[in-house]
Each structure stands twice: as C-alpha cells, then as structure tokens.
Amino acid sequence: MRSILSLGLTALAASTSAVSAETTIAILEFGPGGAVHRTTSTFTESNSAAIASFWNTLHRPSKRSSMSKHAGMSVVPDLFTSADAGIVIGLKGESLESMPIAASLLDAGASVDNVVGHVHVRGQVGAALMKRAASSKEDVAVIAKEDIGRRLQSTAETAARGAQKGMEALSLAVDSDEAAAVADEQLGRMLETLKKEAMANGKTVIVHLVVEEPTRRRLEDNNENGENQNNNNNAYSNEKSMYQIQTFNLYLWTAVGLFVIVYMVLSMFIAMPLFPDTLLFAEAAKIGSD
C-alpha cells in the first residue's frame, strides 16, 4: 500500500510539474526591419502549432497554410514586408548561470535593442519546436562547445549577406559553466555581427531564441526583474487571447444582428394590414359569368 501511495504521489508531482513547465521564445529583428510587429495584446501565451505557423509565414511561404494559426499572439508578421532570413537558436542544458546576455534577451521588463517581443508556450517543448524549425524531420543536432563560435558566426554572416534562404536551426549544449560562458559570449558576438552586417547589406534577419522553463528560471535568477516577470506571466495565464476575444465578439454580434432582423420581419408580418384581393375576385367572377 505504501509503495502504491508513493507511486501515486510521484505521478501527481510529475504531472503538476509538466503542467506548470513553460518554454519561452524571444524574437529579435536585425536590419531594416518591419517584418514583425508587436501587438497591443499583453497576453503572451501561445502553443506549438501557432509558433510553427508564425515561423512558416515569416520564413517558409510555400509551407504557409491558407488559415494562419498564430492569431492572438503578441508578435505577428507583417503582411507586406518579409524577412530575408531566420535563425532559431535553442538553449538546452543545466549550466546557464553564466549567461547574462541570454538573460537580458529573455527579460520582458528590460529594454534591449532589437528585441521585438516574447512568446510563452506551456510545457517543455523546446526540442519539439526545434524539430519544427529544422528543414528535415530529424532532430536538430546539438552543437558542441568547440564549434559554437564557428557555427554562430558563419550562420550570422550567411544570413546577413542574404545567402541563406528560409530558416536555420541551431541547438546549443550548455552542460557546464564553461560551455555556458562560451555560448553566451559567442551569442553576443553573433548578435553584434547581425546588427552591423544586416543593416549594411539591407537584409532583415529574424532571430528566435528558444529556452525551456528550467533554463529560463535560472537565467531570471540573475536578473533583478526575473521575479516580477514570473508574477506577470502567472497573472496573464487567466486572460483570454486576442483571437478568443475577437471570435467571441464576432459570434455574439452576429447572433444579435440576426435576432433583431428576424424579430423585425416577424413584427412587420404580424402587423401587416389585410385587404381583399380584388384581382382574384374579379377573375373568379369572370370565370363564373362565362
């Protein structure tokens, strides 16, 4: 009985942790800009399908569905201006205490250049999102510490020149403090390269930084506004998205309008005066006389 109870408590704790887990995507724009915009919505929660639709609209027009699923997100693509390249960077590992640059990018309360906005997805879906970002259906290979600088720089330079088409997915392993420090330093160098070369070449490059909740919490512990951000996210969890509000208002006022129209038609029909049909009586009398 005791073992069964312990298993039940373990399963309950695991399910609670899975529900409360969260993945954050920070969206940055370099170059002339105008490809993405931040909406007036304060609700930043979304889902994996909406993120994939958002990425396809920005970087893969051929895979864009006829019905976009990213409605209601706090960051949306522009209808007329498209991005020249996209880079998705996933951070995974247990040693992220030495990454102040990544922490500043994930802090919604801080004002950081080139950061357009943030989107939160329930659950630890970082690996699934990286798989959606990859050009193939296989998992994205994790870049070793020795290759982080080379891969980030080459990807940034290729994207800034406009030689890259679509979206490039990079997964960084930060399993040690040394690897985390290297990744953070190289991430900063990459962003500086994009800031200079993308503007010089007139290319708009969008960077999506994907971080799961355990990572994000460690990063926010090093930031003075981290606790406030968590409180804000919890407060937003009970709010409706812009898409839900728009859909509700559409259905509501359509129903009200149809009810008013039907009521007016029935009222006019009931109040319609009755007159004898003289034409019908005249034709009947003519037939009778014949």
URFENGI-V837990 format. One record per residue. PHI is phi in whole degrees, -180 to 180 (* if undefined). Layout:
PHI  PHI
//
This chain:
*  -64  -67  -64  -63  -66  -64  -64  -65  -64  -65  -64  -65  -65  -68  -64  -64  -66  -69  -82  -65  -152  -119  -113  -119  -95  -112  -119  -129  -125  96  -59  81  94  -83  -131  -137  -92  -85  -82  -70  -95  -89  -107  -88  -146  -142  -64  -64  -67  -64  -63  -64  -62  -66  -64  -65  -77  -121  -135  -58  -68  -96  -71  -79  -67  -122  -68  -108  -95  -62  92  -73  -76  -126  -131  -77  -77  -77  -116  -106  -109  -82  -82  -159  -136  -130  -109  -116  -105  -105  -140  145  -113  -122  -126  -71  -106  -131  -65  -67  -63  -63  -67  -70  -90  -85  -69  -84  -93  -98  -117  -60  75  -84  -86  -180  -133  -132  -115  -123  -68  93  -88  -114  -60  -65  -66  -67  -64  -68  -67  -77  -70  -73  -108  -84  -82  -66  -74  -70  -78  -83  -72  -58  -68  -104  -61  -61  -65  -68  -65  -67  -64  -66  -64  -66  -64  -68  -68  -79  86  -80  -92  -113  82  -138  -109  -109  -128  -115  -107  -97  -127  -87  -140  -62  -66  -65  -65  -65  -65  -62  -67  -64  -69  -63  -63  -64  -62  -65  -65  -62  -64  -63  -83  -76  -65  -69  -65  -91  69  -111  -95  -119  -109  -111  -116  -98  -106  -136  -80  -59  -57  -65  -63  -66  -66  -66  -73  -63  -90  -120  -67  -101  -64  -66  -64  -65  -63  -63  -65  -64  -66  -69  -75  -64  -95  -89  -85  -76  -61  -64  -65  -66  -63  -64  -61  -65  -62  -65  -62  -74  -66  -65  -63  -63  -64  -64  -64  -64  -63  -64  -66  -64  -65  -64  -65  -67  -68  -84  -69  -69  -100  -125  -67  -84  -66  -64  -65  -65  -67  -66  -65  -66  -64  -65  -68  -70  -69
//
